[in-house]
Amino acid sequence: MTAPSHDTSVDTERSRTADVPSGSAGKPVEGRSLRQIAWSRLKRDKFALAGGVVVLFLVIVAVFAPVIVSLLGHPPDKFHQDEIDPLFGTPIGSFGGISSEHLLGVEPNNGRDVFSRIVYGARISLLVAFLAALVAVLFGTVLGIVAGYFGGWVDSVISRVMDMLLAFPQLLFIISLVSVLPNDLLGMTGSNVRIMILVGVIGFFGWPYVGRIVRGQTLSLREKEYVEAARSLGAGQRYVLFKELLPNLVAPITVYTTLMIPTNILTEAALSFLGAGVRPPTASWGQMLSTAVDTYESNPTFMIVPGVAIFITVLAFNLFGDGVRDALDPKGTR
């Protein structure tokens, strides 16, 4: 009796078909990078995306402030006395003088365009916030990674400096520093001196927050296998610090930076409100709030507009920062 014939080519084709996942169309499965995973998570967070869009819009407004003001407003320091009631010093018309010529009205007593000053105020707030965050991140990252990696007396000295700066009254120090510094410093005058002081002091007192996070992460990462492997292969300390440890610290540093910027914006607004910020007539949201205190009862619009600008800006950065934190979380499930 002859055994039934068996077509091995059919079995081979079936086995190949069974090995290919359904819906893959024969394409190999590709892994995703951390950037792709983070972007995939961030796209699902609608609040974070909305915050990111607002942040991008504010940055564009700050960068192109002169162009926007030339098209939709007036010079921020130009007085419009014809828009002010000579008897009461209040804007003519309802809602603080809002009209097609002045989209957000005019300031009491002097008639400066509120829209133009809000736009230029965004430039000052974001400039101080970003530069101060950059200073804090640079100092905090370098000193934090050095303290966490070397340990011993180096860690003790840097940690005690952090504790001392965290306990120091930042606002009082800036106010006292501004009161004794000259108007001209290092070739800069007026508001440029104040901006330099705000950036330096806010960044200097902000780096311990970044430093403590970086130090804690470094203490954990320095015991990882890839660090031990690099040491065993003869890698120097500089290579381990900046080639092995620093790339793995980018995620927490990025997250904390996005959450530090709104804090810096509030600090700048508070200092300008107290008179320790930029010098008049340079536009600043905190300075506008300070001026509006005296005219709140007659013109509440002048206080509401800069207050809403600060609120929206800080809220947008916080929403975006929370979304970035969740997207970069390696244990996240979203």
C-alpha positions as CSV (number, residue, x, y, z in Angstrom):
1,M,0.0,0.0,0.0
2,T,1.2,3.4,-0.9
3,A,1.4,6.0,1.8
4,P,-0.7,9.1,1.3
5,S,1.4,11.9,-0.3
6,H,2.2,14.9,2.0
7,D,2.9,18.3,0.4
8,T,5.6,19.8,2.6
9,S,5.5,23.2,0.8
10,V,1.9,23.7,2.0
11,D,2.9,23.1,5.6
12,T,5.8,25.5,5.3
13,E,3.6,28.3,3.9
14,R,1.1,27.7,6.7
15,S,3.8,27.9,9.3
16,R,5.1,31.2,7.9
17,T,1.6,32.6,7.8
18,A,1.0,31.6,11.5
19,D,4.3,33.3,12.6
20,V,3.2,36.7,11.1
21,P,1.0,38.7,13.5
22,S,-2.5,39.5,12.3
23,G,-2.8,42.9,10.6
24,S,1.0,43.4,10.3
25,A,1.0,42.8,6.5
26,G,4.2,40.9,6.8
27,K,6.1,43.9,8.3
28,P,8.5,43.2,11.2
29,V,7.5,44.6,14.6
30,E,9.5,47.8,15.3
31,G,10.3,49.1,18.8
32,R,9.5,52.6,19.8
33,S,12.0,55.1,21.3
34,L,11.4,57.0,24.5
35,R,10.6,60.1,22.5
36,Q,7.9,58.3,20.5
37,I,6.4,56.8,23.6
38,A,6.3,60.2,25.3
39,W,4.8,62.0,22.3
40,S,2.1,59.2,22.1
41,R,1.2,59.8,25.8
42,L,1.3,63.5,25.5
43,K,-1.1,63.5,22.5
44,R,-3.7,61.8,24.6
45,D,-3.7,64.5,27.2
46,K,-5.9,67.2,25.8
47,F,-5.3,69.6,28.7
48,A,-1.6,69.4,28.2
49,L,-1.8,70.0,24.5
50,A,-4.1,73.0,25.1
51,G,-1.5,74.3,27.6
52,G,1.3,73.7,25.1
53,V,-0.6,75.6,22.4
54,V,-1.1,78.6,24.7
55,V,2.5,78.5,25.7
56,L,3.6,78.5,22.0
57,F,1.2,81.4,21.3
58,L,2.6,83.4,24.2
59,V,6.2,82.8,23.0
60,I,5.2,84.0,19.5
61,V,3.5,87.1,20.9
62,A,6.6,87.9,23.0
63,V,9.0,87.5,20.1
64,F,6.9,89.4,17.6
65,A,5.7,92.1,20.0
66,P,6.8,95.1,18.0
67,V,5.1,93.7,14.8
68,I,1.8,92.9,16.7
69,V,1.7,96.3,18.3
70,S,2.4,98.1,15.1
71,L,-0.5,96.3,13.5
72,L,-3.1,96.3,16.3
73,G,-2.0,98.8,18.9
74,H,0.0,101.9,19.6
75,P,3.4,102.5,21.1
76,P,3.3,101.2,24.7
77,D,4.7,104.4,26.2
78,K,2.7,106.9,24.1
79,F,0.2,109.0,26.1
80,H,-3.4,109.5,24.7
81,Q,-4.7,112.4,26.8
82,D,-7.6,112.8,24.4
83,E,-8.9,109.4,25.6
84,I,-8.9,110.6,29.3
85,D,-11.6,112.6,31.0
86,P,-9.8,115.8,32.2
87,L,-12.1,116.1,35.2
88,F,-11.9,112.6,36.7
89,G,-8.8,111.2,35.0
90,T,-10.7,108.1,33.8
91,P,-10.9,106.7,30.3
92,I,-13.7,108.1,28.2
93,G,-16.3,105.5,27.3
94,S,-17.3,102.2,28.8
95,F,-15.2,99.3,30.0
96,G,-12.0,101.4,30.4
97,G,-12.1,103.0,27.0
98,I,-12.3,99.8,24.9
99,S,-12.7,100.6,21.2
100,S,-11.5,99.6,17.8
101,E,-8.5,101.9,18.3
102,H,-7.7,100.5,21.8
103,L,-8.7,96.8,21.9
104,L,-8.2,96.5,25.7
105,G,-8.8,100.2,26.6
106,V,-6.4,102.7,28.0
107,E,-4.7,103.3,31.3
108,P,-6.3,105.9,33.7
109,N,-4.6,109.3,34.0
110,N,-2.2,108.9,31.1
111,G,-4.1,107.0,28.4
112,R,-1.4,104.5,27.4
113,D,-2.7,101.6,25.3
114,V,-3.4,98.6,27.6
115,F,-3.1,96.0,24.7
116,S,0.3,97.2,23.7
117,R,1.5,97.1,27.3
118,I,0.1,93.6,27.8
119,V,2.0,92.4,24.7
120,Y,5.3,94.0,25.8
121,G,4.7,92.7,29.4
122,A,4.6,89.2,28.0
123,R,8.0,89.7,26.6
124,I,9.4,90.9,29.9
125,S,7.8,88.1,32.0
126,L,8.8,85.3,29.6
127,L,12.3,86.7,29.2
128,V,13.0,86.8,32.9
129,A,11.3,83.4,33.5
130,F,13.2,81.6,30.8
131,L,16.6,83.1,31.5
132,A,16.2,82.5,35.3
133,A,15.2,78.9,34.7
134,L,18.2,78.4,32.4
135,V,20.6,79.8,35.1
136,A,19.0,77.6,37.7
137,V,19.1,74.4,35.5
138,L,22.7,74.9,34.6
139,F,23.9,75.4,38.1
140,G,21.5,72.9,39.6
141,T,22.4,70.2,37.1
142,V,26.2,70.5,37.4
143,L,26.3,70.8,41.2
144,G,23.6,68.2,41.7
145,I,25.3,65.5,39.6
146,V,28.7,66.2,41.2
147,A,27.2,65.9,44.7
148,G,25.4,62.7,43.9
149,Y,28.2,61.0,42.1
150,F,31.2,61.8,44.3
151,G,29.4,61.8,47.7
152,G,31.4,62.3,50.8
153,W,32.5,65.8,51.8
154,V,31.7,67.1,48.3
155,D,28.1,66.0,48.8
156,S,28.0,67.4,52.3
157,V,29.3,70.9,51.3
158,I,26.9,71.2,48.3
159,S,23.9,69.9,50.2
160,R,24.5,72.4,53.1
161,V,24.8,75.3,50.6
162,M,21.5,74.1,49.1
163,D,19.8,74.1,52.5
164,M,21.1,77.6,53.3
165,L,19.8,79.1,50.0
166,L,16.5,77.4,50.4
167,A,16.1,79.0,53.8
168,F,17.1,82.5,52.6
169,P,14.4,85.1,52.1
170,Q,14.6,85.6,48.3
171,L,12.1,88.5,47.9
172,L,13.6,90.6,50.8
173,F,17.1,90.1,49.3
174,I,16.1,91.2,45.9
175,I,14.3,94.3,47.3
176,S,17.3,95.3,49.4
177,L,19.7,94.6,46.5
178,V,17.7,96.8,44.1
179,S,17.7,99.7,46.6
180,V,21.5,99.9,46.8
181,L,22.6,99.2,43.2
182,P,23.2,102.1,40.8
183,N,21.2,102.8,37.8
184,D,24.1,102.1,35.5
185,L,25.9,98.7,35.8
186,L,28.2,96.9,33.4
187,G,27.3,99.2,30.5
188,M,23.6,98.7,31.0
189,T,21.1,101.2,32.2
190,G,17.5,101.5,33.4
191,S,15.3,98.4,33.1
192,N,18.1,96.3,31.6
193,V,19.9,96.5,35.0
194,R,16.8,95.4,36.8
195,I,16.2,92.5,34.3
196,M,19.8,91.3,34.8
197,I,19.3,91.4,38.6
198,L,16.0,89.6,38.5
199,V,17.5,86.8,36.2
200,G,20.6,86.4,38.3
201,V,18.9,86.4,41.7
202,I,15.9,84.3,40.8
203,G,18.2,81.8,39.0
204,F,20.7,81.8,41.8
205,F,18.0,81.0,44.5
206,G,16.3,78.5,42.2
207,W,19.2,76.2,41.4
208,P,18.9,74.3,44.8
209,Y,15.5,73.0,43.8
210,V,16.9,71.5,40.6
211,G,20.1,70.4,42.4
212,R,18.2,68.3,45.0
213,I,16.3,66.5,42.3
214,V,19.4,65.8,40.2
215,R,21.4,64.7,43.3
216,G,18.7,62.2,44.3
217,Q,18.5,60.7,40.8
218,T,22.2,60.6,40.5
219,L,22.5,58.6,43.8
220,S,20.3,56.0,42.3
221,L,21.7,56.0,38.8
222,R,25.4,55.7,39.8
223,E,24.7,52.1,41.1
224,K,23.2,50.9,37.8
225,E,24.9,48.2,35.7
226,Y,25.7,50.4,32.7
227,V,27.7,52.8,35.0
228,E,29.6,49.9,36.5
229,A,30.3,48.6,33.0
230,A,31.6,51.9,31.8
231,R,33.9,52.1,34.8
232,S,35.2,48.5,34.3
233,L,36.0,49.4,30.7
234,G,38.2,52.3,31.9
235,A,35.9,55.2,31.4
236,G,36.9,58.4,33.2
237,Q,34.8,60.3,35.7
238,R,34.0,63.0,33.1
239,Y,32.8,60.4,30.6
240,V,30.6,58.7,33.2
241,L,29.1,62.0,34.4
242,F,28.2,63.6,31.1
243,K,27.9,60.5,28.8
244,E,26.3,57.9,31.0
245,L,24.5,59.8,33.8
246,L,23.5,63.1,32.3
247,P,21.4,61.7,29.3
248,N,19.4,59.7,31.8
249,L,18.6,62.9,33.8
250,V,17.2,64.8,30.9
251,A,13.6,63.7,31.6
252,P,13.4,64.9,35.3
253,I,15.3,68.1,34.4
254,T,12.9,68.8,31.6
255,V,9.8,68.2,33.8
256,Y,11.0,70.5,36.6
257,T,12.0,73.2,34.1
258,T,8.5,73.4,32.7
259,L,7.2,73.7,36.3
260,M,9.8,76.2,37.3
261,I,9.0,78.8,34.6
262,P,5.5,79.7,35.9
263,T,6.9,80.1,39.4
264,N,9.5,82.5,37.9
265,I,6.7,84.4,36.2
266,L,4.8,84.9,39.5
267,T,8.1,85.9,41.2
268,E,8.8,88.6,38.6
269,A,5.2,89.8,38.8
270,A,5.4,90.0,42.6
271,L,8.6,91.9,42.5
272,S,7.3,94.4,39.9
273,F,4.2,94.8,41.9
274,L,6.4,95.8,44.9
275,G,8.5,98.2,42.9
276,A,11.6,96.0,42.7
277,G,11.1,94.8,39.1
278,V,11.6,96.6,35.9
279,R,11.7,100.4,35.9
280,P,8.8,102.5,34.5
281,P,7.8,103.1,31.8
282,T,8.8,99.6,30.7
283,A,5.7,97.5,30.6
284,S,5.3,94.7,33.1
285,W,2.2,92.8,34.2
286,G,3.1,93.1,37.9
287,Q,3.7,96.8,37.5
288,M,0.4,97.3,35.7
289,L,-1.4,95.6,38.7
290,S,0.4,97.9,41.1
291,T,-0.7,100.9,39.2
292,A,-4.3,99.6,38.9
293,V,-4.6,99.4,42.7
294,D,-5.2,103.2,43.0
295,T,-7.8,103.2,40.2
296,Y,-9.6,99.9,40.8
297,E,-12.9,101.4,41.9
298,S,-13.1,103.7,38.9
299,N,-11.7,101.4,36.3
300,P,-11.6,97.7,37.2
301,T,-10.7,96.6,33.7
302,F,-7.2,97.9,34.1
303,M,-6.6,95.4,36.9
304,I,-8.6,92.5,35.4
305,V,-6.6,92.4,32.1
306,P,-3.1,91.9,33.5
307,G,-4.4,89.6,36.2
308,V,-6.1,87.4,33.6
309,A,-2.9,87.4,31.5
310,I,-0.8,86.2,34.5
311,F,-3.5,83.6,35.4
312,I,-3.7,82.2,31.8
313,T,0.1,82.1,31.4
314,V,0.8,80.3,34.7
315,L,-2.1,77.9,34.1
316,A,-0.9,77.0,30.6
317,F,2.6,76.3,31.8
318,N,1.4,74.2,34.7
319,L,-0.9,72.1,32.5
320,F,1.8,71.6,29.9
321,G,4.3,70.7,32.7
322,D,2.0,68.2,34.2
323,G,1.5,66.6,30.8
324,V,5.2,66.4,30.2
325,R,5.7,64.8,33.6
326,D,3.1,62.1,32.9
327,A,4.5,61.5,29.4
328,L,8.1,61.0,30.5
329,D,7.1,58.8,33.5
330,P,8.6,55.4,32.7
331,K,6.0,53.7,34.9
332,G,3.1,55.5,33.2
333,T,0.4,53.4,31.7
334,R,-1.4,56.0,29.6
